[in-house]
Amino acid sequence: MGLLKNKNWKEKGLKVVNGHKGKRAVYESYQDKDPNMAEEYLKFLAKQPDAVYISWDKAKGRFVA
């Protein structure tokens, strides 16, 4: 798949977020708390749009499903 370009992953992530009520709520809460975490969430969803039970792995410093 390769690395996603900045605009590309953001558009893909927002498409996933806007298509799912729960993911949208999570994204909005991350935007309020930590905008950097919201960006990481979008990157994760751009790479894995069908992921469920997404959580932040503190040890790895990234989202996992």
C-alpha positions as CSV (number, residue, x, y, z in Angstrom):
1,M,0.0,0.0,0.0
2,G,2.8,2.4,0.8
3,L,2.7,5.6,2.6
4,L,-0.4,7.7,2.3
5,K,0.0,11.3,1.2
6,N,-1.2,13.9,3.7
7,K,-4.3,14.9,1.8
8,N,-5.1,11.3,0.8
9,W,-5.2,9.8,4.3
10,K,-7.1,12.7,5.7
11,E,-9.8,12.4,3.0
12,K,-10.0,8.6,3.5
13,G,-10.2,8.9,7.2
14,L,-12.8,11.6,7.2
15,K,-14.9,9.5,4.8
16,V,-14.8,6.6,7.2
17,V,-15.6,8.8,10.2
18,N,-18.5,10.6,8.5
19,G,-20.0,7.2,7.5
20,H,-20.1,5.8,11.0
21,K,-21.9,7.4,13.9
22,G,-19.7,5.9,16.6
23,K,-16.4,6.6,14.9
24,R,-17.6,10.2,14.3
25,A,-18.3,10.6,18.0
26,V,-14.9,9.3,19.0
27,Y,-13.1,11.5,16.4
28,E,-14.9,14.6,17.7
29,S,-14.0,13.7,21.3
30,Y,-10.3,13.3,20.3
31,Q,-10.5,16.7,18.5
32,D,-11.7,18.3,21.8
33,K,-9.1,16.6,24.0
34,D,-6.0,16.2,21.8
35,P,-6.0,17.2,18.1
36,N,-2.8,15.2,17.5
37,M,-4.6,12.1,18.7
38,A,-7.5,12.9,16.3
39,E,-5.0,13.0,13.4
40,E,-3.6,9.6,14.4
41,Y,-7.1,8.3,14.5
42,L,-7.8,9.5,11.0
43,K,-4.5,7.9,9.8
44,F,-5.4,4.6,11.4
45,L,-8.9,4.6,9.8
46,A,-7.5,5.5,6.4
47,K,-5.3,2.4,6.6
48,Q,-7.9,0.1,8.2
49,P,-11.4,1.4,7.5
50,D,-13.2,-1.7,8.6
51,A,-11.5,-1.9,12.0
52,V,-13.7,-2.4,15.1
53,Y,-12.9,-2.0,18.8
54,I,-10.1,0.5,18.2
55,S,-8.0,1.5,21.1
56,W,-4.8,3.4,21.9
57,D,-1.8,1.2,22.8
58,K,0.3,3.2,25.1
59,A,3.3,0.9,24.9
60,K,3.4,1.1,21.1
61,G,2.2,4.7,20.9
62,R,-0.4,4.0,18.2
63,F,-3.9,2.8,17.6
64,V,-4.7,-0.9,17.4
65,A,-7.8,-2.9,16.6
